[in-house]
């Protein structure tokens, strides 16, 4: 969807002008930033938007099913857009390969057999809420069950340093196979996922991002504060003294338990006005002063 970074513009337009009636839309499966898998840690949002999600996810993430996926599913995937082949005969060099819809290789895994961790279950962080910082939010607001897969933020986010050599291609292939199997489970079921109002992880939704702080949130962290993966150089957050590893627990007078509280507080802030931000650092609670900039 176009305009995601500007406020989910494309997906918001689509759900109000759908090509296929939304009543026929069984679910929205969103993969946004899945290229930085580390230590098999995968975040899934929207788990509370249908009671069927948890059993499907847990089932496909079992050791037995992950082995089945690694040995069978990859080599015979019928996905129309991605074909993953682990047949040593797939390439002249005998290397397994991931092939895109245009027939061009996306990545080869130069191994005569699967990487050791390819059949390893993911370490999952499951978030209940159907709202989040990506296009699935638009569908959830129209009572469509959603799932949101991603591998978290990183210090190269929205920077020129976010280069292709930093992508974990084998990890990305693992995620694609996992999601493919979940989609197949949905497709072969006689019963469509049941839309459910998920338990909210927030006190409200952001009213708009008019200001910039320069923080890099860890969206997997929730319920007791928002952990920061980093801060951007020469940003309001850096000048305020915020650091990677800080856990924001209060911002602009609002208690922060998770990213949703944080974004809601951010939406109420004004550029050029000084605010207090309280963080937990090394077990100590600190109060810092931060002055947001206008978002350009």
N, C-alpha and C positions, 0 to 999 in steps of 0.2 A: 504494500500500500504506500502511495506517495504521501509525503508530508508528515511522516510519523514523528520526526524530531521537532516539528513545529506545533505539535499538539494533536496527534492522531487524526490529521485532517482527512487523509484518504479513506481510512477505515470508517471514520464517522460518517463520511458521505455515503460510503457503500451501504452501511446498515440502514440508512434512510432511503437509499435508492438501489435496492439489491437487484442483481441480475436474476438470481434465483430467489423465490420467496423465502424469507427468513424462517417461516414455518416449516420449510423443507430442509433447513440447515440443521443437521444433527448435532454438530459440535464445531468449535473452532480450535484447531491445534496450531499453536504459535511457537516457532523456533526463532528466537531473536538473540544473537550473540552466543553461539554454541561452539566457538572455535578455540576456547582457552581452557579445555578440560584439564584439571590438575588433580592428581591422586583420586581419580574416578569420582570426584564430587560434582553432582548434578543437582540443580535447583529446579523444582517443578511447582509452578503456581496454579491456582484454580482447582486444587484437589477437592475443595469443598463445594464446588458448583454442580456436582452430580454424585449421588451416593455410590454409583458404580465405579467411579474412578479409582478408588483406593485398591479394590481387589484386582482390577486390571493391572495397575502399576506394580503392585506387590507380586502378582503372578509372573509378569514378564521380567521382573528384576530378580527372580529366584535364580539360584546357581544352576539348576537344571535347565531352565528355559534360556538362560544366557549361553550356556554351552550349546544348546540346540540351535540358537540363533547364529552362533559363531560358526558352527560346522555345516549347517544346512541353509539357513535363511539367506545368508549373504550371497551364496553362490547361485541362488535361484530366485532372487527378488524380482517381482513383477511390477515394481513401481514404475509408473510411466515417465517419471522425470529423472530418476537416479537408478542406476544399475551397479551393484557392487559385486565384483567377481573375485573369488579367491581360488579359482581354478588355475594351477600353475601354467596351464596351456593358454591362458587368456592373453598373454603378451609374448612376443618373440623372445624377450629376455627371461620369461618364466616368472615374472613378478606379478603378484596380485594387483588389481587395479580398480579404482573407482571411476566410473564413466558417466558423464553428464548426458543430458537429453540430446545434445548435438553430436554425440559420439566421441567427443574429445575427452582425454583423460583428465581427471581432476587431481588425483594423487595416486601414486603407486606405493605399495608397501613392499619393499625389496626384501622379502622374506619367503623362504620356501614353505613356511607354515604360519599359522596365526601368531601374532604377538602374544606373549604370555598373559597379558591382562585383558585380551579382547573378550574372553568369556567370563571375566570377573564382574559380579554384580556392582552396580553403582552404589556409592554412598549418597543417599538421597536426602535433600532438605525439602520437605513438603510444606507449602504454604496454602492455606485454605482459601484466601480471598480471591475473587475473580477479577478484581481491579488490580492494576499494576502499571508499570511504566512502558507499556507496549500496546500493540493493536488489538490484542484479545479483549482489552477493557471495553472497546466499542461494542463487541458482540455480547459480552456479559451484560451490559446495560440494556440489551434487547432480549434478555432471558434466553440466551444461548449458552449451554455448558461450554466451558473453555479449559484448556490446559496450556501452560506456558513453560517452555523448556529453555533454560539458559545456563551458562557456566559462570556467571557473575561478572562484576566489573574488574577493571585492571588499570594500572597506571598509564597505559597507552591509549585509554579510551578517548576518542575524538581528537587524537593527536597524530601528526605525521609519522610518529614512531610506531604506530600500529601497522606494522608491515607483515607481509605474507609469511616470512620466515618464522614468525612467532606463533603461527597457527598450529595447533595440535591436530594434524589431519587424521591420524589414526583414531584419536579420541572423538573427532567429529563423525567419523564413519561409524563408530560404536553407537553414538547417540542416534544417528539416522536409522540404524538397524533397530534399535530399541523403540523409537517412535513409530517406525514402520509396522512393527509387530502390534503395538498398541492400536494403531489405526485399523489393522486387520481384525483385531478382536472386536472393535466397535462395529466394523462392517459386517462381520459374520453373525453378530448377535441378532436375535429375533426382536429384541427390545431396545429402543433407542435410549441413550443416557437421559436421566430424569433431571431436568433443571431444578436446582435448589439454590435458595438464597444462602450464600456461604457466610460463615461467621466472619464478621468484619474485623479486620486487624487495625482499624483506624478510628479516629474520632471524627473523621470527615475527609472529603476529597479536596484536592488543591483547587483554589479558585483561579489559578493562572501563575505562570512563572515569569513574573515581571522583573525579578532581580536575580543576580548571579553571586554565588558564594565561592565556587571553585572547589567544592568537596567532591570526593569520589566515594559514594556510599557502597556499603556491602549489603545488597538486598536480601541476602540469605539470613541475615541476623535480625531477630525480631523479639518482641515482648518485653525486653528489659533495656531498650535503648538501641540507637542506630550506630553500628560500628562503621568507622571510616577506613576504607582501603588506602586512602591517600588524599592529598590536597594538591591542587595545581600551583605551579610556581607563580609568584607575584600575583596571587589572587587574594580576595578579602579573607578567605579562610587561612591562607598562609600568613598574611600580615597579622591576623588575630592570634596566631600561635597554635592553631590546630595542627595535629599531626596524624599520620597513619597509625591506626591502632586505637585512637581515641574513640570512646563511645559517647555519642551525644544523647543526653537524657533530658535536656530542656533547651528550648530555643525560642527567643522572643516571648518569654513568659508562658509558653505552652509546653506541657509535659510531652516528651518524645519517647515512645515505646518501640517504634518501628519506623520504616521508611514512609508509611502513609501519614503518620503524625508529623513527620519531618517535612514532607512536601506540602502538607496543609499549612504548617507554620510558615514555610517559605512563601506560599501564595499570599500571606497576609502582610509580609514585610515590604518596606518601601526603600528605594535606593537612597543612599546618603544619610539614612537615619541609623544611629548606633543602637545595637541590641546586645543583650547578654546571651551567651551560650554556655551552658554547663555541660561538662564532659567528665567521664570517669577515665583516669589515666593512671595505670599502675596501682589501681586500688584506691586512688585519691580522687575526690570530687573537686574539680577546678571550675572557676567562673572566669570566662574570657569575654572580651568586648569585640564585636564584629560589626562592620559597616558594609552592607551589601552595595554592589554596583548595579546600575541599570543593565538589564540584559540587552545586548546589541543584536 
